[in-house]
Amino acid sequence: MIIINEKPLSQIEKEREEAEAPMLTMGQELALLKLGSMQKDAIIQTLGQELARVKLELIRLKEGE
């Protein structure tokens, strides 16, 4: 069996890498978005905990009056 390829192997590899590049970029962007979302969730949770502490402190102060 004879396979004739007009393109050199280096060019074929380069084309394959260029075709895969957008998928890598999209994957990286998705990962960054997910990390950003996780950071926002952590901040929201921390703020919720702090708000609960402040409310408890306010209740304790009102009981002491």
mmCIF file of the N, C-alpha and C atoms, coordinates in Angstrom:
data_MODEL
# 
_entry.id   MODEL 
# 
loop_
_atom_site.group_PDB 
_atom_site.id 
_atom_site.type_symbol 
_atom_site.label_atom_id 
_atom_site.label_alt_id 
_atom_site.label_comp_id 
_atom_site.label_asym_id 
_atom_site.label_entity_id 
_atom_site.label_seq_id 
_atom_site.pdbx_PDB_ins_code 
_atom_site.Cartn_x 
_atom_site.Cartn_y 
_atom_site.Cartn_z 
_atom_site.occupancy 
_atom_site.B_iso_or_equiv 
_atom_site.pdbx_formal_charge 
_atom_site.auth_seq_id 
_atom_site.auth_comp_id 
_atom_site.auth_asym_id 
_atom_site.auth_atom_id 
_atom_site.pdbx_PDB_model_num 
ATOM 1   N N  . MET A 1 1  ? 0.846   -1.164 0.000  1.00 0.00 ? 1  MET A N  1 
ATOM 2   C CA . MET A 1 1  ? 0.000   0.000  0.000  1.00 0.00 ? 1  MET A CA 1 
ATOM 3   C C  . MET A 1 1  ? 0.900   1.238  0.000  1.00 0.00 ? 1  MET A C  1 
ATOM 4   N N  . ILE A 1 2  ? 0.611   2.138  -0.907 1.00 0.00 ? 2  ILE A N  1 
ATOM 5   C CA . ILE A 1 2  ? 1.388   3.369  -1.024 1.00 0.00 ? 2  ILE A CA 1 
ATOM 6   C C  . ILE A 1 2  ? 0.490   4.534  -0.642 1.00 0.00 ? 2  ILE A C  1 
ATOM 7   N N  . ILE A 1 3  ? 0.963   5.325  0.307  1.00 0.00 ? 3  ILE A N  1 
ATOM 8   C CA . ILE A 1 3  ? 0.227   6.512  0.747  1.00 0.00 ? 3  ILE A CA 1 
ATOM 9   C C  . ILE A 1 3  ? 1.002   7.723  0.290  1.00 0.00 ? 3  ILE A C  1 
ATOM 10  N N  . ILE A 1 4  ? 0.344   8.557  -0.454 1.00 0.00 ? 4  ILE A N  1 
ATOM 11  C CA . ILE A 1 4  ? 0.997   9.765  -0.952 1.00 0.00 ? 4  ILE A CA 1 
ATOM 12  C C  . ILE A 1 4  ? 0.407   10.955 -0.206 1.00 0.00 ? 4  ILE A C  1 
ATOM 13  N N  . ASN A 1 5  ? 1.274   11.678 0.436  1.00 0.00 ? 5  ASN A N  1 
ATOM 14  C CA . ASN A 1 5  ? 0.844   12.858 1.168  1.00 0.00 ? 5  ASN A CA 1 
ATOM 15  C C  . ASN A 1 5  ? 1.665   14.031 0.657  1.00 0.00 ? 5  ASN A C  1 
ATOM 16  N N  . GLU A 1 6  ? 0.981   15.031 0.181  1.00 0.00 ? 6  GLU A N  1 
ATOM 17  C CA . GLU A 1 6  ? 1.673   16.169 -0.398 1.00 0.00 ? 6  GLU A CA 1 
ATOM 18  C C  . GLU A 1 6  ? 2.218   17.123 0.651  1.00 0.00 ? 6  GLU A C  1 
ATOM 19  N N  . LYS A 1 7  ? 1.705   17.050 1.864  1.00 0.00 ? 7  LYS A N  1 
ATOM 20  C CA . LYS A 1 7  ? 2.143   17.956 2.918  1.00 0.00 ? 7  LYS A CA 1 
ATOM 21  C C  . LYS A 1 7  ? 3.216   17.296 3.770  1.00 0.00 ? 7  LYS A C  1 
ATOM 22  N N  . PRO A 1 8  ? 4.190   18.077 4.193  1.00 0.00 ? 8  PRO A N  1 
ATOM 23  C CA . PRO A 1 8  ? 5.184   17.513 5.115  1.00 0.00 ? 8  PRO A CA 1 
ATOM 24  C C  . PRO A 1 8  ? 4.552   17.279 6.491  1.00 0.00 ? 8  PRO A C  1 
ATOM 25  N N  . LEU A 1 9  ? 5.102   16.354 7.222  1.00 0.00 ? 9  LEU A N  1 
ATOM 26  C CA . LEU A 1 9  ? 4.577   15.992 8.542  1.00 0.00 ? 9  LEU A CA 1 
ATOM 27  C C  . LEU A 1 9  ? 4.541   17.193 9.478  1.00 0.00 ? 9  LEU A C  1 
ATOM 28  N N  . SER A 1 10 ? 5.540   18.041 9.442  1.00 0.00 ? 10 SER A N  1 
ATOM 29  C CA . SER A 1 10 ? 5.571   19.216 10.326 1.00 0.00 ? 10 SER A CA 1 
ATOM 30  C C  . SER A 1 10 ? 4.380   20.138 10.057 1.00 0.00 ? 10 SER A C  1 
ATOM 31  N N  . GLN A 1 11 ? 4.002   20.263 8.796  1.00 0.00 ? 11 GLN A N  1 
ATOM 32  C CA . GLN A 1 11 ? 2.853   21.116 8.463  1.00 0.00 ? 11 GLN A CA 1 
ATOM 33  C C  . GLN A 1 11 ? 1.557   20.475 8.944  1.00 0.00 ? 11 GLN A C  1 
ATOM 34  N N  . ILE A 1 12 ? 1.446   19.181 8.798  1.00 0.00 ? 12 ILE A N  1 
ATOM 35  C CA . ILE A 1 12 ? 0.254   18.473 9.279  1.00 0.00 ? 12 ILE A CA 1 
ATOM 36  C C  . ILE A 1 12 ? 0.127   18.619 10.787 1.00 0.00 ? 12 ILE A C  1 
ATOM 37  N N  . GLU A 1 13 ? 1.240   18.471 11.520 1.00 0.00 ? 13 GLU A N  1 
ATOM 38  C CA . GLU A 1 13 ? 1.221   18.633 12.977 1.00 0.00 ? 13 GLU A CA 1 
ATOM 39  C C  . GLU A 1 13 ? 0.841   20.055 13.365 1.00 0.00 ? 13 GLU A C  1 
ATOM 40  N N  . LYS A 1 14 ? 1.367   21.039 12.634 1.00 0.00 ? 14 LYS A N  1 
ATOM 41  C CA . LYS A 1 14 ? 1.052   22.433 12.929 1.00 0.00 ? 14 LYS A CA 1 
ATOM 42  C C  . LYS A 1 14 ? -0.430  22.700 12.710 1.00 0.00 ? 14 LYS A C  1 
ATOM 43  N N  . GLU A 1 15 ? -0.997  22.185 11.632 1.00 0.00 ? 15 GLU A N  1 
ATOM 44  C CA . GLU A 1 15 ? -2.417  22.364 11.361 1.00 0.00 ? 15 GLU A CA 1 
ATOM 45  C C  . GLU A 1 15 ? -3.277  21.705 12.425 1.00 0.00 ? 15 GLU A C  1 
ATOM 46  N N  . ARG A 1 16 ? -2.848  20.542 12.880 1.00 0.00 ? 16 ARG A N  1 
ATOM 47  C CA . ARG A 1 16 ? -3.589  19.843 13.933 1.00 0.00 ? 16 ARG A CA 1 
ATOM 48  C C  . ARG A 1 16 ? -3.563  20.654 15.232 1.00 0.00 ? 16 ARG A C  1 
ATOM 49  N N  . GLU A 1 17 ? -2.406  21.209 15.578 1.00 0.00 ? 17 GLU A N  1 
ATOM 50  C CA . GLU A 1 17 ? -2.300  22.032 16.790 1.00 0.00 ? 17 GLU A CA 1 
ATOM 51  C C  . GLU A 1 17 ? -3.160  23.277 16.686 1.00 0.00 ? 17 GLU A C  1 
ATOM 52  N N  . GLU A 1 18 ? -3.181  23.894 15.505 1.00 0.00 ? 18 GLU A N  1 
ATOM 53  C CA . GLU A 1 18 ? -3.999  25.089 15.310 1.00 0.00 ? 18 GLU A CA 1 
ATOM 54  C C  . GLU A 1 18 ? -5.484  24.761 15.408 1.00 0.00 ? 18 GLU A C  1 
ATOM 55  N N  . ALA A 1 19 ? -5.870  23.589 14.947 1.00 0.00 ? 19 ALA A N  1 
ATOM 56  C CA . ALA A 1 19 ? -7.269  23.172 15.029 1.00 0.00 ? 19 ALA A CA 1 
ATOM 57  C C  . ALA A 1 19 ? -7.676  22.905 16.478 1.00 0.00 ? 19 ALA A C  1 
ATOM 58  N N  . GLU A 1 20 ? -6.741  22.409 17.287 1.00 0.00 ? 20 GLU A N  1 
ATOM 59  C CA . GLU A 1 20 ? -7.037  22.104 18.689 1.00 0.00 ? 20 GLU A CA 1 
ATOM 60  C C  . GLU A 1 20 ? -6.942  23.340 19.577 1.00 0.00 ? 20 GLU A C  1 
ATOM 61  N N  . ALA A 1 21 ? -6.251  24.367 19.153 1.00 0.00 ? 21 ALA A N  1 
ATOM 62  C CA . ALA A 1 21 ? -6.026  25.563 19.969 1.00 0.00 ? 21 ALA A CA 1 
ATOM 63  C C  . ALA A 1 21 ? -7.320  26.219 20.436 1.00 0.00 ? 21 ALA A C  1 
ATOM 64  N N  . PRO A 1 22 ? -8.321  26.412 19.569 1.00 0.00 ? 22 PRO A N  1 
ATOM 65  C CA . PRO A 1 22 ? -9.560  27.038 20.055 1.00 0.00 ? 22 PRO A CA 1 
ATOM 66  C C  . PRO A 1 22 ? -10.229 26.229 21.165 1.00 0.00 ? 22 PRO A C  1 
ATOM 67  N N  . MET A 1 23 ? -10.151 24.912 21.089 1.00 0.00 ? 23 MET A N  1 
ATOM 68  C CA . MET A 1 23 ? -10.755 24.086 22.131 1.00 0.00 ? 23 MET A CA 1 
ATOM 69  C C  . MET A 1 23 ? -10.022 24.269 23.451 1.00 0.00 ? 23 MET A C  1 
ATOM 70  N N  . LEU A 1 24 ? -8.694  24.362 23.395 1.00 0.00 ? 24 LEU A N  1 
ATOM 71  C CA . LEU A 1 24 ? -7.930  24.594 24.614 1.00 0.00 ? 24 LEU A CA 1 
ATOM 72  C C  . LEU A 1 24 ? -8.277  25.952 25.198 1.00 0.00 ? 24 LEU A C  1 
ATOM 73  N N  . THR A 1 25 ? -8.369  26.960 24.341 1.00 0.00 ? 25 THR A N  1 
ATOM 74  C CA . THR A 1 25 ? -8.689  28.304 24.805 1.00 0.00 ? 25 THR A CA 1 
ATOM 75  C C  . THR A 1 25 ? -10.073 28.324 25.448 1.00 0.00 ? 25 THR A C  1 
ATOM 76  N N  . MET A 1 26 ? -11.037 27.672 24.812 1.00 0.00 ? 26 MET A N  1 
ATOM 77  C CA . MET A 1 26 ? -12.381 27.632 25.386 1.00 0.00 ? 26 MET A CA 1 
ATOM 78  C C  . MET A 1 26 ? -12.379 26.907 26.727 1.00 0.00 ? 26 MET A C  1 
ATOM 79  N N  . GLY A 1 27 ? -11.607 25.835 26.808 1.00 0.00 ? 27 GLY A N  1 
ATOM 80  C CA . GLY A 1 27 ? -11.512 25.097 28.065 1.00 0.00 ? 27 GLY A CA 1 
ATOM 81  C C  . GLY A 1 27 ? -10.882 25.937 29.164 1.00 0.00 ? 27 GLY A C  1 
ATOM 82  N N  . GLN A 1 28 ? -9.858  26.705 28.804 1.00 0.00 ? 28 GLN A N  1 
ATOM 83  C CA . GLN A 1 28 ? -9.207  27.575 29.780 1.00 0.00 ? 28 GLN A CA 1 
ATOM 84  C C  . GLN A 1 28 ? -10.167 28.678 30.242 1.00 0.00 ? 28 GLN A C  1 
ATOM 85  N N  . GLU A 1 29 ? -10.915 29.242 29.300 1.00 0.00 ? 29 GLU A N  1 
ATOM 86  C CA . GLU A 1 29 ? -11.883 30.285 29.664 1.00 0.00 ? 29 GLU A CA 1 
ATOM 87  C C  . GLU A 1 29 ? -12.959 29.716 30.569 1.00 0.00 ? 29 GLU A C  1 
ATOM 88  N N  . LEU A 1 30 ? -13.421 28.520 30.259 1.00 0.00 ? 30 LEU A N  1 
ATOM 89  C CA . LEU A 1 30 ? -14.433 27.876 31.097 1.00 0.00 ? 30 LEU A CA 1 
ATOM 90  C C  . LEU A 1 30 ? -13.898 27.636 32.510 1.00 0.00 ? 30 LEU A C  1 
ATOM 91  N N  . ALA A 1 31 ? -12.653 27.186 32.599 1.00 0.00 ? 31 ALA A N  1 
ATOM 92  C CA . ALA A 1 31 ? -12.037 26.960 33.912 1.00 0.00 ? 31 ALA A CA 1 
ATOM 93  C C  . ALA A 1 31 ? -11.935 28.262 34.698 1.00 0.00 ? 31 ALA A C  1 
ATOM 94  N N  . LEU A 1 32 ? -11.546 29.343 34.026 1.00 0.00 ? 32 LEU A N  1 
ATOM 95  C CA . LEU A 1 32 ? -11.450 30.638 34.703 1.00 0.00 ? 32 LEU A CA 1 
ATOM 96  C C  . LEU A 1 32 ? -12.818 31.119 35.172 1.00 0.00 ? 32 LEU A C  1 
ATOM 97  N N  . LEU A 1 33 ? -13.838 30.938 34.344 1.00 0.00 ? 33 LEU A N  1 
ATOM 98  C CA . LEU A 1 33 ? -15.192 31.327 34.747 1.00 0.00 ? 33 LEU A CA 1 
ATOM 99  C C  . LEU A 1 33 ? -15.659 30.518 35.955 1.00 0.00 ? 33 LEU A C  1 
ATOM 100 N N  . LYS A 1 34 ? -15.345 29.230 35.940 1.00 0.00 ? 34 LYS A N  1 
ATOM 101 C CA . LYS A 1 34 ? -15.744 28.379 37.059 1.00 0.00 ? 34 LYS A CA 1 
ATOM 102 C C  . LYS A 1 34 ? -15.027 28.794 38.342 1.00 0.00 ? 34 LYS A C  1 
ATOM 103 N N  . LEU A 1 35 ? -13.732 29.103 38.235 1.00 0.00 ? 35 LEU A N  1 
ATOM 104 C CA . LEU A 1 35 ? -12.996 29.566 39.416 1.00 0.00 ? 35 LEU A CA 1 
ATOM 105 C C  . LEU A 1 35 ? -13.578 30.879 39.937 1.00 0.00 ? 35 LEU A C  1 
ATOM 106 N N  . GLY A 1 36 ? -13.906 31.789 39.029 1.00 0.00 ? 36 GLY A N  1 
ATOM 107 C CA . GLY A 1 36 ? -14.511 33.057 39.432 1.00 0.00 ? 36 GLY A CA 1 
ATOM 108 C C  . GLY A 1 36 ? -15.831 32.836 40.141 1.00 0.00 ? 36 GLY A C  1 
ATOM 109 N N  . SER A 1 37 ? -16.623 31.914 39.628 1.00 0.00 ? 37 SER A N  1 
ATOM 110 C CA . SER A 1 37 ? -17.906 31.594 40.251 1.00 0.00 ? 37 SER A CA 1 
ATOM 111 C C  . SER A 1 37 ? -17.703 30.997 41.642 1.00 0.00 ? 37 SER A C  1 
ATOM 112 N N  . MET A 1 38 ? -16.712 30.123 41.764 1.00 0.00 ? 38 MET A N  1 
ATOM 113 C CA . MET A 1 38 ? -16.425 29.518 43.069 1.00 0.00 ? 38 MET A CA 1 
ATOM 114 C C  . MET A 1 38 ? -15.968 30.577 44.069 1.00 0.00 ? 38 MET A C  1 
ATOM 115 N N  . GLN A 1 39 ? -15.179 31.543 43.608 1.00 0.00 ? 39 GLN A N  1 
ATOM 116 C CA . GLN A 1 39 ? -14.725 32.614 44.496 1.00 0.00 ? 39 GLN A CA 1 
ATOM 117 C C  . GLN A 1 39 ? -15.901 33.470 44.946 1.00 0.00 ? 39 GLN A C  1 
ATOM 118 N N  . LYS A 1 40 ? -16.809 33.775 44.026 1.00 0.00 ? 40 LYS A N  1 
ATOM 119 C CA . LYS A 1 40 ? -17.998 34.550 44.394 1.00 0.00 ? 40 LYS A CA 1 
ATOM 120 C C  . LYS A 1 40 ? -18.836 33.800 45.414 1.00 0.00 ? 40 LYS A C  1 
ATOM 121 N N  . ASP A 1 41 ? -19.009 32.485 45.206 1.00 0.00 ? 41 ASP A N  1 
ATOM 122 C CA . ASP A 1 41 ? -19.776 31.682 46.150 1.00 0.00 ? 41 ASP A CA 1 
ATOM 123 C C  . ASP A 1 41 ? -19.142 31.703 47.536 1.00 0.00 ? 41 ASP A C  1 
ATOM 124 N N  . ALA A 1 42 ? -17.811 31.620 47.577 1.00 0.00 ? 42 ALA A N  1 
ATOM 125 C CA . ALA A 1 42 ? -17.106 31.635 48.867 1.00 0.00 ? 42 ALA A CA 1 
ATOM 126 C C  . ALA A 1 42 ? -17.292 32.991 49.558 1.00 0.00 ? 42 ALA A C  1 
ATOM 127 N N  . ILE A 1 43 ? -17.234 34.073 48.796 1.00 0.00 ? 43 ILE A N  1 
ATOM 128 C CA . ILE A 1 43 ? -17.429 35.411 49.367 1.00 0.00 ? 43 ILE A CA 1 
ATOM 129 C C  . ILE A 1 43 ? -18.845 35.562 49.892 1.00 0.00 ? 43 ILE A C  1 
ATOM 130 N N  . ILE A 1 44 ? -19.814 35.094 49.125 1.00 0.00 ? 44 ILE A N  1 
ATOM 131 C CA . ILE A 1 44 ? -21.213 35.181 49.557 1.00 0.00 ? 44 ILE A CA 1 
ATOM 132 C C  . ILE A 1 44 ? -21.423 34.387 50.840 1.00 0.00 ? 44 ILE A C  1 
ATOM 133 N N  . GLN A 1 45 ? -20.830 33.198 50.905 1.00 0.00 ? 45 GLN A N  1 
ATOM 134 C CA . GLN A 1 45 ? -20.966 32.378 52.109 1.00 0.00 ? 45 GLN A CA 1 
ATOM 135 C C  . GLN A 1 45 ? -20.331 33.073 53.315 1.00 0.00 ? 45 GLN A C  1 
ATOM 136 N N  . THR A 1 46 ? -19.159 33.640 53.120 1.00 0.00 ? 46 THR A N  1 
ATOM 137 C CA . THR A 1 46 ? -18.476 34.348 54.209 1.00 0.00 ? 46 THR A CA 1 
ATOM 138 C C  . THR A 1 46 ? -19.296 35.545 54.675 1.00 0.00 ? 46 THR A C  1 
ATOM 139 N N  . LEU A 1 47 ? -19.843 36.290 53.731 1.00 0.00 ? 47 LEU A N  1 
ATOM 140 C CA . LEU A 1 47 ? -20.670 37.442 54.104 1.00 0.00 ? 47 LEU A CA 1 
ATOM 141 C C  . LEU A 1 47 ? -21.929 37.001 54.847 1.00 0.00 ? 47 LEU A C  1 
ATOM 142 N N  . GLY A 1 48 ? -22.506 35.877 54.428 1.00 0.00 ? 48 GLY A N  1 
ATOM 143 C CA . GLY A 1 48 ? -23.679 35.349 55.129 1.00 0.00 ? 48 GLY A CA 1 
ATOM 144 C C  . GLY A 1 48 ? -23.352 34.969 56.560 1.00 0.00 ? 48 GLY A C  1 
ATOM 145 N N  . GLN A 1 49 ? -22.194 34.352 56.763 1.00 0.00 ? 49 GLN A N  1 
ATOM 146 C CA . GLN A 1 49 ? -21.782 33.975 58.112 1.00 0.00 ? 49 GLN A CA 1 
ATOM 147 C C  . GLN A 1 49 ? -21.544 35.223 58.968 1.00 0.00 ? 49 GLN A C  1 
ATOM 148 N N  . GLU A 1 50 ? -20.913 36.217 58.376 1.00 0.00 ? 50 GLU A N  1 
ATOM 149 C CA . GLU A 1 50 ? -20.647 37.456 59.113 1.00 0.00 ? 50 GLU A CA 1 
ATOM 150 C C  . GLU A 1 50 ? -21.949 38.150 59.471 1.00 0.00 ? 50 GLU A C  1 
ATOM 151 N N  . LEU A 1 51 ? -22.904 38.158 58.544 1.00 0.00 ? 51 LEU A N  1 
ATOM 152 C CA . LEU A 1 51 ? -24.206 38.771 58.817 1.00 0.00 ? 51 LEU A CA 1 
ATOM 153 C C  . LEU A 1 51 ? -24.911 38.047 59.958 1.00 0.00 ? 51 LEU A C  1 
ATOM 154 N N  . ALA A 1 52 ? -24.835 36.722 59.987 1.00 0.00 ? 52 ALA A N  1 
ATOM 155 C CA . ALA A 1 52 ? -25.453 35.954 61.074 1.00 0.00 ? 52 ALA A CA 1 
ATOM 156 C C  . ALA A 1 52 ? -24.807 36.306 62.409 1.00 0.00 ? 52 ALA A C  1 
ATOM 157 N N  . ARG A 1 53 ? -23.467 36.452 62.431 1.00 0.00 ? 53 ARG A N  1 
ATOM 158 C CA . ARG A 1 53 ? -22.778 36.836 63.671 1.00 0.00 ? 53 ARG A CA 1 
ATOM 159 C C  . ARG A 1 53 ? -23.226 38.216 64.151 1.00 0.00 ? 53 ARG A C  1 
ATOM 160 N N  . VAL A 1 54 ? -23.340 39.145 63.206 1.00 0.00 ? 54 VAL A N  1 
ATOM 161 C CA . VAL A 1 54 ? -23.749 40.507 63.566 1.00 0.00 ? 54 VAL A CA 1 
ATOM 162 C C  . VAL A 1 54 ? -25.178 40.503 64.108 1.00 0.00 ? 54 VAL A C  1 
ATOM 163 N N  . LYS A 1 55 ? -26.061 39.729 63.512 1.00 0.00 ? 55 LYS A N  1 
ATOM 164 C CA . LYS A 1 55 ? -27.441 39.646 63.994 1.00 0.00 ? 55 LYS A CA 1 
ATOM 165 C C  . LYS A 1 55 ? -27.496 39.067 65.402 1.00 0.00 ? 55 LYS A C  1 
ATOM 166 N N  . LEU A 1 56 ? -26.712 38.009 65.649 1.00 0.00 ? 56 LEU A N  1 
ATOM 167 C CA . LEU A 1 56 ? -26.676 37.431 66.991 1.00 0.00 ? 56 LEU A CA 1 
ATOM 168 C C  . LEU A 1 56 ? -26.143 38.434 68.007 1.00 0.00 ? 56 LEU A C  1 
ATOM 169 N N  . GLU A 1 57 ? -25.116 39.161 67.633 1.00 0.00 ? 57 GLU A N  1 
ATOM 170 C CA . GLU A 1 57 ? -24.559 40.176 68.532 1.00 0.00 ? 57 GLU A CA 1 
ATOM 171 C C  . GLU A 1 57 ? -25.589 41.266 68.812 1.00 0.00 ? 57 GLU A C  1 
ATOM 172 N N  . LEU A 1 58 ? -26.326 41.664 67.797 1.00 0.00 ? 58 LEU A N  1 
ATOM 173 C CA . LEU A 1 58 ? -27.366 42.680 67.972 1.00 0.00 ? 58 LEU A CA 1 
ATOM 174 C C  . LEU A 1 58 ? -28.461 42.179 68.909 1.00 0.00 ? 58 LEU A C  1 
ATOM 175 N N  . ILE A 1 59 ? -28.839 40.930 68.767 1.00 0.00 ? 59 ILE A N  1 
ATOM 176 C CA . ILE A 1 59 ? -29.858 40.343 69.667 1.00 0.00 ? 59 ILE A CA 1 
ATOM 177 C C  . ILE A 1 59 ? -29.337 40.341 71.095 1.00 0.00 ? 59 ILE A C  1 
ATOM 178 N N  . ARG A 1 60 ? -28.080 39.954 71.280 1.00 0.00 ? 60 ARG A N  1 
ATOM 179 C CA . ARG A 1 60 ? -27.497 39.929 72.630 1.00 0.00 ? 60 ARG A CA 1 
ATOM 180 C C  . ARG A 1 60 ? -27.459 41.330 73.224 1.00 0.00 ? 60 ARG A C  1 
ATOM 181 N N  . LEU A 1 61 ? -27.115 42.329 72.426 1.00 0.00 ? 61 LEU A N  1 
ATOM 182 C CA . LEU A 1 61 ? -27.059 43.704 72.925 1.00 0.00 ? 61 LEU A CA 1 
ATOM 183 C C  . LEU A 1 61 ? -28.453 44.213 73.303 1.00 0.00 ? 61 LEU A C  1 
ATOM 184 N N  . LYS A 1 62 ? -29.472 43.863 72.532 1.00 0.00 ? 62 LYS A N  1 
ATOM 185 C CA . LYS A 1 62 ? -30.839 44.287 72.834 1.00 0.00 ? 62 LYS A CA 1 
ATOM 186 C C  . LYS A 1 62 ? -31.348 43.640 74.110 1.00 0.00 ? 62 LYS A C  1 
ATOM 187 N N  . GLU A 1 63 ? -30.953 42.384 74.350 1.00 0.00 ? 63 GLU A N  1 
ATOM 188 C CA . GLU A 1 63 ? -31.370 41.682 75.574 1.00 0.00 ? 63 GLU A CA 1 
ATOM 189 C C  . GLU A 1 63 ? -30.715 42.298 76.801 1.00 0.00 ? 63 GLU A C  1 
ATOM 190 N N  . GLY A 1 64 ? -29.545 42.874 76.635 1.00 0.00 ? 64 GLY A N  1 
ATOM 191 C CA . GLY A 1 64 ? -28.825 43.471 77.753 1.00 0.00 ? 64 GLY A CA 1 
ATOM 192 C C  . GLY A 1 64 ? -29.333 44.844 78.150 1.00 0.00 ? 64 GLY A C  1 
ATOM 193 N N  . GLU A 1 65 ? -30.170 45.441 77.339 1.00 0.00 ? 65 GLU A N  1 
ATOM 194 C CA . GLU A 1 65 ? -30.663 46.804 77.675 1.00 0.00 ? 65 GLU A CA 1 
ATOM 195 C C  . GLU A 1 65 ? -31.561 46.840 78.859 1.00 0.00 ? 65 GLU A C  1 
# 
